Amino acid sequence: MSNTSKMGSEEMIRLCKEHTMYTWAANDAVSPLPVERAEGIYLYTPDGERILDFNSQLMSVNIGHGHPHVRAAMKAQIDQLLYAYPGTATEPRARLGQKLASLVPGDIDTFFFTLGGAEANENAIRAARLYTGRSKILSRYRSYHGGTNLTMQLTGDPRRWANEPGSPGIVRVMDPWPYTFSWAEDEAEITARHLTYLEEVIQYEGPNTIAAMIIETVTGTNGILRPPAGWLQGLRALLDKYGILLICDEVMAGFGRTGKWFAFEHSEIVPDIVTMAKGLTSSYAPLGAMGVRRKIADHFAKNVFWGGLTYNSHALGLATALAVIEVMENEDLVGNAARLEAVMRQEMAKLAERHPTVRGGRAIGLFGMVDLQKNSKGEPLAPYNGASPAMAALGKRFRELSLFTFVRWGSFMCNPPLCITEDELRGAFAIVDEALLVTHPYFEG
Ligand SMILES: Cc1ncc(COP(=O)(O)O)c(C=O)c1O
């Protein structure tokens, strides 16, 4: 954009609010951050303010902003071919399919491309229903699977409520880590009890009516929760027993975020279907994918897959994903996420020592969250699905200190781009440490 046409922050915000609708919000209540450009771990406002992106935007810009290798690949694709309809064969489609087949573990070797995560999940459910001839889907309460009609019903969190009633056939179950209680003291016991509960639900619903269970392998927005020890292996065996497919939604947890390419690799199981988006292109272009195991691919080699999209296998998205994967491999960003987990945990422990309002934090790779409390009994600083003056003050302070992250209910997110260095990560926590001082007056003892 030339300097003469440069738009200032105020005008940018005013026009965006006047003529465009924001997500999950009443427009008058939003206070959008004006962003002119972004590079590495930083965003820049039109006024030149540099803001540390401590959430990789929507936990999605995994390689960091504006990587030159990806920008060059995108420009080359623009010059070569921008669009060919989904019935064609193109080079980026051929190359990305082949690349993902070698990258995704197990015999998941065939991919259907969409525009984002919700559509990937929609098509995963479609594939599961067509493959099994069954209709019901199990999902969990502490989950988010997308904003479309069907994926809203798969979603357990409160964003679903205003979208009900939606598609029938979804059965939601409790999580191994519920919000207000624990199944047991011991983790192995939690796994055992939860799987027993799940088997009972399967009996009540009728095993032969259930096509699949969808899980976020590591729960994202609803708590950054890894599965308890042995749970995924137990779940895999339980679903196999009844011929129910396992769909792992790796839209947020995939592409290096947890210190592995895919979060299910932490437990050495292979789902029947995996879905991905966000980190697949680092959000540089819209793209999602559903990957299926060979047995399902074989089924759709002989049977029609009743799904399609105008922008299926869009050349620009596919070329972007290929370049993003190259960057991740060349710069060992998955390894960096794994290495920095210890630093993240250490910094979180320091916060808990210094701030009475910090109940604790958790991280798997560079996927982290800190929970805040209003008293030493551990009551959250804002209630489930609620806000509080203390959390609002914290969000405001992050903004004043030029740190971008999500403050949600009584917690805040720690999900920097995977290219962050150890020094930068410690620097980000130093800002968090300063910001947390505003919560002290709200601690009730
Ligand atoms: C786990 C998970 N699944 C699905 C989605 C939906 O993806 P999209 O917004 O690209 O449709 C999201 C988005 O946040 C997500 O976190």
The ligand as a MOL file (V3000), in Angstrom:
LIG
                    3D

  0  0  0     0  0            999 V3000
M  V30 BEGIN CTAB
M  V30 COUNTS 16 16 0 0 0
M  V30 BEGIN ATOM
M  V30 1 C -9.9060 -27.5040 17.7840 0
M  V30 2 C -10.5640 -26.6700 16.7300 0
M  V30 3 N -11.3290 -27.2650 15.8000 0
M  V30 4 C -11.9220 -26.5770 14.8210 0
M  V30 5 C -11.7930 -25.2060 14.7400 0
M  V30 6 C -12.4880 -24.4590 13.6440 0
M  V30 7 O -11.5780 -24.0170 12.6890 0
M  V30 8 P -11.9590 -22.8370 11.6890 0
M  V30 9 O -12.1840 -21.6230 12.5270 0
M  V30 10 O -10.7810 -22.7510 10.7720 0
M  V30 11 O -13.1980 -23.2450 10.9690 0
M  V30 12 C -11.0090 -24.5260 15.6790 0
M  V30 13 C -10.8540 -23.0680 15.6270 0
M  V30 14 O -10.4770 -22.4190 16.5740 0
M  V30 15 C -10.3730 -25.2860 16.7030 0
M  V30 16 O -9.6250 -24.7070 17.6360 0
M  V30 END ATOM
M  V30 BEGIN BOND
M  V30 1 1 1 2
M  V30 2 1 2 3
M  V30 3 2 2 15
M  V30 4 2 3 4
M  V30 5 1 4 5
M  V30 6 1 5 6
M  V30 7 2 5 12
M  V30 8 1 6 7
M  V30 9 1 7 8
M  V30 10 2 8 9
M  V30 11 1 8 10
M  V30 12 1 8 11
M  V30 13 1 12 13
M  V30 14 1 12 15
M  V30 15 2 13 14
M  V30 16 1 15 16
M  V30 END BOND
M  V30 END CTAB
M  END
